[in-house]
Amino acid sequence: MRAISGKENKVKEYIDAEIKKSDLGQYVAQVLIPTEKVYQIRNGKKITKERSCMPGYVLIEANLIDEIHHRLRNTPNVIGFLGEKNNVPTAIRLSEVNRILGTMDELTENGEEMLTPFIKNENVKVTSGPFNGFSGVIEEVNTEKKKLKVMVMIFGRKTSLELSFTQVEKE
């Protein structure tokens, strides 16, 4: 189902509430929003957030008879169904569902992802380690290892440091 981007949780909450208070639960088996955990560093603290993998989409496992189709389609913040032809939604293939769910499982196994990657030639400040308080410029970014090469001034000479993403913050 397509929803207004950023309103996926509201749509899920509304459908869950409808399932509890009416007979919608007989027809709707599952409502799912594909998400992944990401982290950001703000003021030297690691903040974890959930971010939608597929913004604007809510996955629903349901038996779409006429009345249920219209009730779901008329949910607030819902645009319509994916692959809708002549006002009749088309179900996605089981292989596609398994691929999406497999991607979600893979993302949860891999752990959290850094939300704000750093950019070359950006000014950063070291927040932990022996060079705490030093400022420098990013020379190289390795997103796979989550490491940075930062050029800092120590005793009037430029020195290259290899630091992790969590050891620096943007200035």
C-alpha positions as CSV (number, residue, x, y, z in Angstrom):
1,M,0.0,0.0,0.0
2,R,1.3,3.5,-0.8
3,A,1.1,6.1,1.9
4,I,2.2,9.7,2.3
5,S,5.9,9.6,3.0
6,G,6.6,10.1,6.7
7,K,3.1,9.0,7.7
8,E,3.7,5.2,7.5
9,N,3.5,4.8,11.3
10,K,0.2,6.7,11.5
11,V,-1.3,4.4,8.8
12,K,-0.1,1.3,10.6
13,E,-1.4,2.6,14.0
14,Y,-4.8,3.4,12.4
15,I,-5.1,0.0,10.7
16,D,-4.1,-1.7,14.0
17,A,-6.7,0.3,15.9
18,E,-9.3,-0.7,13.2
19,I,-8.3,-4.3,13.6
20,K,-8.9,-4.2,17.4
21,K,-12.2,-2.3,17.3
22,S,-13.9,-4.0,14.2
23,D,-14.0,-7.1,12.2
24,L,-11.0,-6.1,10.1
25,G,-8.8,-8.6,11.9
26,Q,-10.6,-11.4,10.1
27,Y,-9.2,-10.2,6.8
28,V,-5.9,-8.4,7.6
29,A,-3.3,-10.8,8.9
30,Q,-0.3,-8.5,9.2
31,V,0.8,-4.8,8.8
32,L,4.5,-4.2,8.4
33,I,6.7,-1.1,7.8
34,P,10.2,-2.1,6.5
35,T,12.6,-0.2,8.8
36,E,16.3,-0.3,9.6
37,K,18.2,1.0,12.7
38,V,20.6,3.9,12.1
39,Y,22.7,6.0,14.5
40,Q,23.7,9.5,14.6
41,I,26.3,11.3,16.8
42,R,25.0,14.5,18.4
43,N,26.9,16.4,21.0
44,G,29.2,13.4,21.4
45,K,26.4,11.0,22.2
46,K,25.3,8.1,20.0
47,I,21.5,8.4,19.2
48,T,19.8,5.4,17.6
49,K,16.8,5.9,15.3
50,E,14.6,3.7,13.1
51,R,14.4,4.8,9.5
52,S,12.1,3.4,6.8
53,C,13.8,1.3,4.1
54,M,11.0,1.9,1.7
55,P,9.6,5.4,2.4
56,G,6.0,5.8,1.4
57,Y,5.1,2.0,1.6
58,V,3.2,-0.1,4.1
59,L,3.1,-3.9,3.6
60,I,-0.2,-5.5,4.4
61,E,-1.0,-9.2,4.3
62,A,-4.8,-9.3,3.7
63,N,-7.7,-11.0,2.0
64,L,-8.9,-8.1,-0.1
65,I,-12.6,-8.6,-0.7
66,D,-14.5,-5.5,-2.0
67,E,-15.4,-3.9,1.3
68,I,-12.0,-4.5,2.9
69,H,-10.2,-3.0,-0.2
70,H,-12.2,0.2,0.1
71,R,-11.8,0.4,3.9
72,L,-8.0,0.1,3.6
73,R,-7.9,2.5,0.6
74,N,-9.9,5.1,2.5
75,T,-7.5,5.0,5.5
76,P,-6.2,8.5,6.3
77,N,-2.8,9.3,4.7
78,V,-3.1,6.4,2.2
79,I,-2.6,7.2,-1.5
80,G,-3.6,3.8,-2.9
81,F,-2.3,0.3,-3.6
82,L,0.8,-0.5,-5.5
83,G,0.1,-1.9,-9.0
84,E,-3.6,-0.9,-8.9
85,K,-5.4,-1.6,-12.1
86,N,-9.1,-0.6,-12.6
87,N,-9.3,0.1,-8.8
88,V,-8.3,-3.6,-8.1
89,P,-4.9,-4.0,-6.2
90,T,-2.4,-6.4,-7.5
91,A,-0.7,-8.7,-5.0
92,I,3.1,-8.7,-5.0
93,R,4.8,-12.0,-5.6
94,L,5.8,-14.2,-2.7
95,S,9.5,-14.1,-4.0
96,E,9.3,-10.3,-3.7
97,V,7.9,-10.4,-0.2
98,N,10.7,-12.9,0.8
99,R,13.3,-10.5,-0.7
100,I,12.0,-7.5,1.2
101,L,11.7,-9.5,4.5
102,G,15.2,-11.0,3.9
103,T,16.6,-7.5,3.4
104,M,15.1,-6.4,6.7
105,D,16.5,-9.4,8.5
106,E,19.9,-8.7,6.9
107,L,19.8,-5.1,8.1
108,T,19.0,-6.1,11.7
109,E,21.8,-8.7,11.7
110,N,24.3,-6.2,10.4
111,G,23.5,-3.9,13.2
112,E,23.2,-0.1,13.0
113,E,24.3,2.0,10.2
114,M,25.8,5.5,10.5
115,L,23.2,8.0,9.4
116,T,25.4,11.0,8.7
117,P,28.5,9.9,6.9
118,F,31.5,12.3,6.7
119,I,32.7,14.0,3.6
120,K,36.3,14.6,2.4
121,N,37.7,18.1,3.3
122,E,35.1,18.6,6.0
123,N,36.2,20.1,9.4
124,V,35.8,17.8,12.4
125,K,36.7,17.9,16.1
126,V,38.2,14.8,17.9
127,T,35.9,13.9,20.8
128,S,37.7,10.9,22.4
129,G,41.1,9.3,22.6
130,P,44.5,10.8,23.1
131,F,43.9,13.7,20.6
132,N,40.6,14.8,22.3
133,G,39.9,18.5,21.6
134,F,42.0,18.7,18.4
135,S,40.4,20.0,15.2
136,G,41.3,18.8,11.7
137,V,40.2,18.2,8.1
138,I,39.1,14.9,6.8
139,E,41.6,13.6,4.2
140,E,40.0,10.2,3.5
141,V,36.7,8.4,4.4
142,N,36.4,4.6,4.6
143,T,32.7,3.8,5.1
144,E,33.1,0.0,5.1
145,K,35.4,0.1,8.2
146,K,33.8,3.3,9.5
147,K,37.2,5.0,9.7
148,L,38.5,8.5,8.8
149,K,41.9,9.9,8.1
150,V,42.0,13.3,9.7
151,M,44.8,15.8,9.3
152,V,45.4,17.7,12.5
153,M,48.0,20.3,13.6
154,I,50.2,19.0,16.4
155,F,53.1,21.3,17.5
156,G,52.8,23.3,14.3
157,R,53.1,20.2,12.0
158,K,50.3,18.5,10.1
159,T,49.8,15.0,11.3
160,S,47.5,12.3,9.9
161,L,45.4,10.4,12.3
162,E,43.2,7.3,11.7
163,L,40.0,7.6,13.8
164,S,36.6,5.9,13.9
165,F,33.4,7.7,13.1
166,T,32.5,7.6,16.8
167,Q,35.6,9.5,17.8
168,V,34.9,12.7,15.9
169,E,32.0,15.1,15.4
170,K,31.3,17.7,12.8
171,E,32.3,21.3,13.6
